[in-house]
Amino acid sequence: MNQLLASLDEKARRQCAGLLALQHGRGGITHIAEITGLSRNTIRRGQSEIQHPAAATPGSIRHPGGGRKRSEKKILRL
């Protein structure tokens, strides 16, 4: 299972783990978190994206503006 999850992008990994936890039933989040090493909050978010697909953002995986600032912008501020 971990090899499959490693080949997926963030969103698909989160949703797959959420689906597995839903199928497992009570205690599924904890069980999947122990197996995969994913955070329980990540698995919960995946469950929510599966149960409410309209709330999930289509297209890009990350929100715009995230991540490290470009080095050109850092140098200009100095």
N, C-alpha and C positions, 0 to 999 in steps of 0.2 A: 504494500500500500504506500509506503514512504517513497519508493521509486516512482510510482505514478504521480504522487503529489509533487515531487521534485521537478517533474517535467512540465508542470502547469504554471501559468502566470499567477500573480497574487490573487486576483479575483476568482479565478477558476478553482484555485487551491482552497480558498476560504469557503466557496460554495460547496465543493465536494466534501470537505470536512463537515460542514453544516448538515448536508444531506445524510452522511453516514451517522452523525449523532442523532438526527431525527429518526432514522431507521432503528437505531439501537434502543431508543425509548428512554426510560428513566435512568439517569446516570450516564447517558450517552456522551454528553459534553466532556465530562471528566475522563471517561474511558478513551475517547478519541484524542483528547489533549495529552494524555499519558503516552499513547502510541505514537502520535505524530510530532509532539513537541510544540505544537501550535498553542497560542494563548487561548484560554477559555473565552475571552472577549472576542477574539477573532472568529472562533467557531460560532458563537452566538450571532455575530454580525452576518456570517454566512447563512445561518438558519433564517434570519430575518430577510435576507435578500432572496432566498428561495420562497419563503412564504408570502412575501409582498414584492413581486417582481417590478411593479410600477415605481416603487421607491428607489430602486437601484438605478444608478446613472449609466446610461448606455455610452458606448464609445470608449473613451480613455479610461485607464485604470486609476491614475492618480489625479488629484485636483491640480489645476494650474497654479503655478507659483511656488510649489513645494520644492524641496531639495536645496542643494548648495548654491550659493550665489556665484555668478561667473567671476573669474579672477579679474577681468577688465573692470568690472564695477567696483571691486575692492580696491584696486590700485588708484582709480580716479578719486576715491574718497580721501585718500591719504594726503 
